């Protein structure tokens, strides 16, 4: 039996049964999340404020070591010595320097842990301004983990690390689920929605919306993501064909509630009716608030972020209090073209983040929207000549008014090519911060109670802390 076909059939059956039962999960995958959500509904708890999480997934594996770069002499010399054909000029990094805030109040975060001075890739002046204005933070050396692991542990027992390391598809999936120990896990954005979706007054519109196709990050057991395009909702074109009244009447008759004989037919008809009602609702709501005046950059990322901003702007018309968005930005598997390609794609990321933050300021909710990056993996410190290979840990950005910005969080790794205690063996940097910790910090800000973190992230107890401190 073809594995891919089998998986799709099982997934179709699971979702069809759920749909036939009115959206209630019919499998044990829901588990405790379903019980918590049911308890929430029974209490009639509805969030009194609005918050949104926006995940920007950097598909292909961003080379964060050419994104956040040391320019102070000792650090730069190590960096340049490890990648002579790839090193950005010291002067270009210093011109885009980051002014980090010292640790204060006994809270995490502050200057880079290695004592070096850092700057951003020269294509990212907008993000540098956001960091220096304390609206953005850098979380160092994040990656997929089963728990903390040292170089000696990894080299003596690779089974302590996630399976299929350095594979794009597997590691992108594990980043989006935070569950390298469970190949069938739902996404951690979807699991958060499973837990909290009943706190939204509008229970028709899913809490999770993807602007980049079906995203594993958004897949839940009780909540199915809504997928739409950057230009608006995706409608059923057949229902808009000119002079197609007989066809439309037949379609509506086939999908009318209660006329289908078989459970799967009813599930299919229910799904279509919900899809039509949802896109009609979103389309109408987008026309209610005054349009935003913030100008977004051209290109796919700018268009996706513009649509996310429009949806957030329509939050009152949609009657939503919690939303999770997924945006995709591709092209990071640069290999030999890294110097030219990374300049372009990091520039688009910087411009897009700046425009999106400006839109949240325009709406007066900058402290209620948190944007963060994720990626398949980092890339190697070592080079293959004029490019880099698949790595493991990497640095990530968190942006928003509730972020304790202008600070570094976590441990900066060594960039030495030889004798490096952070090197898994071939230039792949071993993460010192797990995706679970990164996700749990965001989930806590979003409204997940500390006692529920273990349900969402079963391995969070492996770490010394579940809160990295980058959210106020």
Number of C-alpha atoms within 10 A of each C-alpha: 5 6 8 8 10 11 12 11 12 11 12 13 13 15 24 22 21 19 22 21 14 12 18 16 21 18 13 9 15 19 13 14 21 18 12 17 20 15 14 17 16 10 10 12 14 16 17 11 9 19 21 21 22 23 22 23 23 23 19 22 27 31 28 21 21 24 23 20 27 28 26 16 12 11 20 22 17 15 25 20 16 19 23 14 14 21 18 20 13 17 12 15 25 19 14 22 24 24 18 22 18 13 13 9 5 6 11 17 25 21 18 21 14 11 11 16 21 23 25 25 28 21 22 22 19 18 27 24 19 21 26 19 14 20 23 29 28 24 23 24 25 28 32 30 28 22 20 16 15 17 17 12 14 15 13 10 10 15 11 16 21 19 18 12 19 20 15 19 13 17 24 24 24 31 27 29 29 31 24 22 16 10 12 12 21 23 24 26 30 30 25 26 28 25 28 25 28 23 22 22 18 14 12 13 25 23 29 29 25 25 24 20 15 16 22 22 28 29 24 24 27 26 23 20 26 22 21 19 14 20 11 16 18 15 14 12 7 11 15 11 11 7 8 11 12 9 13 15 12 11 14 14 11 15 19 14 12 11 12 15 8 10 14 17 17 23 21 19 23 20 19 14 15 14 18 14 14 17 20 14 16 17 16 13 19 21 12 13 13 10 11 14 9 17 13 20 19 11 10 17 25 22 19 26 27 23 19 22 21 20 21 25 23 21 18 14 17 20 15 24 21 28 25 25 26 27 23 21 21 15 16 22 23 18 19 16 13 20 17 10 16 21 16 14 20 22 19 21 22 19 21 26 26 21 21 25 25 18 24 22 16 14 14 10 19 21 18 19 25 25 22 21 19 26 29 31 34 31 29 27 25 25 20 13 12 15 20 24 21 23 28 26 29 32 29 23 18 25 30 27 21 19 25 23 28 25 26 27 23 22 17 20 22 17 27 21 20 12 9 15 16 21 25 21 16 15 24 24 29 28 30 23 25 25 26 31 24 23 24 25 21 23 21 16 19 22 14 17 10 14 8 17 21 13 16 25 20 14 19 21 14 15 15 10 12 21 20 19 17 28 20 10
